[in-house]
Structures are given as structure tokens and as C-alpha cells.
Amino acid sequence: MNNITTSIVLGLVAALADVAGGFVLVRARGIDRYLRYFVALGAGFLMAVALIEMVPESLHQSPKLGPVLVMAGYCLMHLLEHTFNAHFHFGEETHAHEFVSRHTSYSVLGGLSVHALFDGVAIGSGFVVSSALGWLIFLAILLHKGPEGFTMASVMLASGRSRTAALYSAVGLAAATLVGVLVIELAPTLLPYGLGISAGVALYVGASDLVPEVNREPGIRMALVFFLGVAGFLLLRMLLPAV
């Protein structure tokens, strides 16, 4: 497969992980505790790929505008999470008293949809640059897609929505991810903008959303899983160029 086809296929896989996360909450019981390990693993991998690959590549693509775009992506997520909707922590969304209106659930859906859109943009941008970078970004995003779908579905349930609506909200995130991939593949000239903004989004999601969840867990186990995510990235970074 060429890079365009590969990025679309992997974008679909990442999108389906969103749906799977929502399905876990809607149908399964007792599995949610394992998603915390994916959060920790994804946090380490995402922070590593953002700082070591995405940010330097965005600066290479646009030395003057790149830093501004990275900061813009970071500020965009900060605005969405702290202005239009509150900051939601993984695992707390199932407490019904925290969400009492449909407006709240739709606000969260809007914020996470923008995040999912730039997940897709990041995957597409990576494959425009190189196969190795595309695979690294895909793996980083895939690791947090399940918990993301789980979180969105739990917010919908806690705000009084039905299980069907909860699952459809995860499908909405999946659709946003695919749109992000297609935007870059259909208009590759947007690469410098898409990669820079998505790098800022990745930094925010990793440092402000995922890492705090790792830090909330007592003991060293979750920290070790985080380090495993970083180590996994470094290992793949050495192996992928050879492939």
C-alpha cells in the first residue's frame, strides 16, 4: 500500500478504537480498570512522539511559523477544555451527580471531537512526511483511543443519555478522526499547518490530560507503565526506519 492508502486504513483502525472504547462501557462490565494502563502507556508514547518527532518536524517544515502553530494547537485545547467545557478526568465520569444536563454532554462531545479531528490530522500529516513517522504517530494515538471512546460514552451516560446515544457519541469521535486523515491526504499542502497544530494538541493531551491521570495512581506501577510507553517509542523509532 502507498502512504495515502496506509494512512486512511490506519485512520480507520484508530477510529474503530474509539468505537471499541464506547462499546466496552455500554456492554461490558469490570473492564474499565484495565484502560488505566492504556492511559499510562499512551501518555508515555504520546509525549515521546510529540516532543521527539512531531515538534521537531513541524519546526523543520516551517521554521518561523512552526512554533506559533504548536502553541496555537496547545492553546486551542486549553480553550476548549477550560472555557467551553470543564476538565474531565478519566474514571470520574461515571458519577452521575457530576453531569446533569444534555448541554454538558454535547459540550464535551464538541471538545473531544476537535481533539479526535487533530488525531486524524496528525496521522495523515505523519504519512505525508514519511512512513516511519506516520506509524509512530498512529501507534501513539491508537493507545489512547480506547480510553477516549470510553470517556465520551461515560459522560453521555452520566448526563442521562441512553446507552445507544453513548455509543453513537463514540462513533462521532471516530468520524472526526477519519475526517482529519482525509483533510490532510486530500490537501497535503496543509501539512505544515496540520502537523504543527496537531503537535500542540498532542502535547496538551499528553501533559495536561493523560500524565495527571498517571500521577493520581499511588505507587510506582503506573509510572513504570508510562516509562514503558516512552521506551516502546524509542525502540520503534530505531526499528521503523530499517523497515
N, C-alpha and C positions, 0 to 999 in steps of 0.2 A: 504494500500500500504506500502511496505517496503521503507526504506530510499533511496535506489537506484532508484526505480521507481518514488518516490516522487520528488527527485532532478531533474530527467530527465523531468518530466511533468512540474515542475515549471521553469526549464530552458527554456522549450518551451514557456511558458507563458511570461517570461521575453523577449525572443527573439521576440515574436509577438508584444510586446510593442514597440520595435524598429521599426518594420514594420508599426505599427499604427502611430507612430510619423511622419514617412516619408509620409504616406498616407494623414495625416492631412494637410501637407504643399502642397502636389500635388493636392488634391481635394477640400479641404475646404477653407473657407475664414473667417478671423476675429477671429479664434480660438487660434491663436498663443499667444495672450496676456495672456491667462489663463495658458499656460505652464510655465510662470514665477513663478506661485505659486507652481507648482510641483517641480521646481528647488529649491525653498527655502525650501519646505517641505523635499525634498530628501536630501538637503545639511545637514539639522539638523539630520535627521535619519542616513545618511551615516557616518557622523563624529562620532556620538554616537556609532554606531555598530562597527566602526573601532577601536576606542580608548578603548571602554569598553569591547568588546568581541573578536574581531579578533586579535588585537595585543597581549593581554594577553594570548590567546590560542596558538598563534604561538610561544610565549616565553615558554609556558608550553611544547609544542611539541618538541622544540629544544632550550634549554636554551642558548647554546653557539652560534648556527648558526642563531637562530630566529631573533635577532636584525639586523644582517647583511642582511638577506633576506628581512626584512621590508624596510631597507634603500635601498636595491637594487631595489625593486619594485617602491619606490618613485623616485629614480634616473632614472629608465627606462622611466617613464612617462615624467619626466623633459627633458630627452634627446629627446624623440620623439616630444614633443610639442615645444621645443625651438631650436632644431637643424634641424630635418628633415622637420618640418612644423611649421608655425607660431602659436602663441597662438590665438585661435578663441573665441570670446565672443558671448554668446547666444544673438540672436536678431540683431547682426550686419551682419550676413552672407548674408542677402538678398540684400545688397548694391552691385550692380554688379561691381562697379569700384574697389572693394577690391580683386576680383578674376578674373584673365584674362587668365589663361591657364589651360588646362586639367591636366598638370603635378601637378599643385597645388591641384586640387580636388582629384587626386589619392593619393597625399601625405597625405592629411587629412584623406582619407579613410583608408590608411595604419595605421596611428596613432590611429584612433578611433577603428579600428579592433583589435589592440593589447589590447586596453582598454576593448573592449567587450569580448575578449577571457578571460581576467582575471576576468571579471564579472562572466562568467560561471565557471571558476576555483574556485572562491570564493563560489558560490552556492554549487558546488559539494563538496568542502572541508568542508563547514559547516555541510552538512548532513553526512559526514563521521564521524565527531566528535559527533554530536547529532542532533535530530530533531529540538529542540528549536533553536540552533544556526543556522541551515540551514534555518529555516523560517525567522529569524531575518535578515539574510544576504539577502535572497530573497526579502523581503519587502523593504529593503534599496536600493537594486539595481533596483527593479521594478519602484520606484518613479522617477528615473532619466532616465529610458529607453526611455520614450516618447520624452522628450526634446532632447535626444541624437540622435534618429532617425530623428527628425525634423531638428536638426542642420546639420546632414550629408546631408540630401536631399537639404537643402537650400544652402549649399556650392556647391553642384553639379549644381544646377540651376544658381547660381551666376557666375559660371565659364563657362557658355554657354552650359551645357549639357541639354539633353531633360528631360522632366518630367518622362519618363519611366526610364531613367538612374538614375535619382534622387531616384526613388522608389527602384530600384534594389540595390542602394548603401545601403539603409536602410536594405534591405534583407540580404546583405553581412554582416552587423553588427550582424543581428540575427543569421546567420550561425556560425559566430565566437563565439557567446555566447554558442550555443549548443555544439560546439567542445570543449570548455573549460570545460563544465559539464562532457562530455563523457570521456575526458582525465583523470580526477580525479577518476571517477567511474570505469574505466577500469584498472587504475593503482593506487589504494589507497595508495600504499607505497610512492607516491609523495606528500602526504598530507602535511608534514612539509614544503616542498618547495613551494607548491602551495598556502597554507594558508598564509605563511609569505610574499611572493611576492605580492599576491593579497591584503593583508592588507596595504602594502606600496602604491600600486596603488590606493586603496580606499582613503587613507589619502591624496594623491596628488590630486585626482579628487575632493574630498570634499573641501580641504583647498585652493587649487590653482585655481580650475575651478568654482565650484559651489558657495562657500561663496563669492568670489568677485562679482558675479552676484547679490547676495542678497544685498551686500553693495552699489551697484550702484543705487539702487532704493531709492528715497527720502522718508522721513517719517519712521514711526515705523512699518507699516503694514507688510512688508516683513520680518523684524526681528522677529516679533511675529509668523509668519508662520514658520520661522526657529526654534524658540523655541518650537513650536508645534510639529515639527518633532522630536526633542530631547525628549520631553515629551511622544510622542507616542512610541518611542523606549523603554523608561523606563517602561511604562505601559505594553507593550507587554512582556518585559523581566520578569516582575513579573508574568504575566498570563501564558506564554507558558510552563514553567516547570510543572505547575499544569495540563495543558492539556496533 
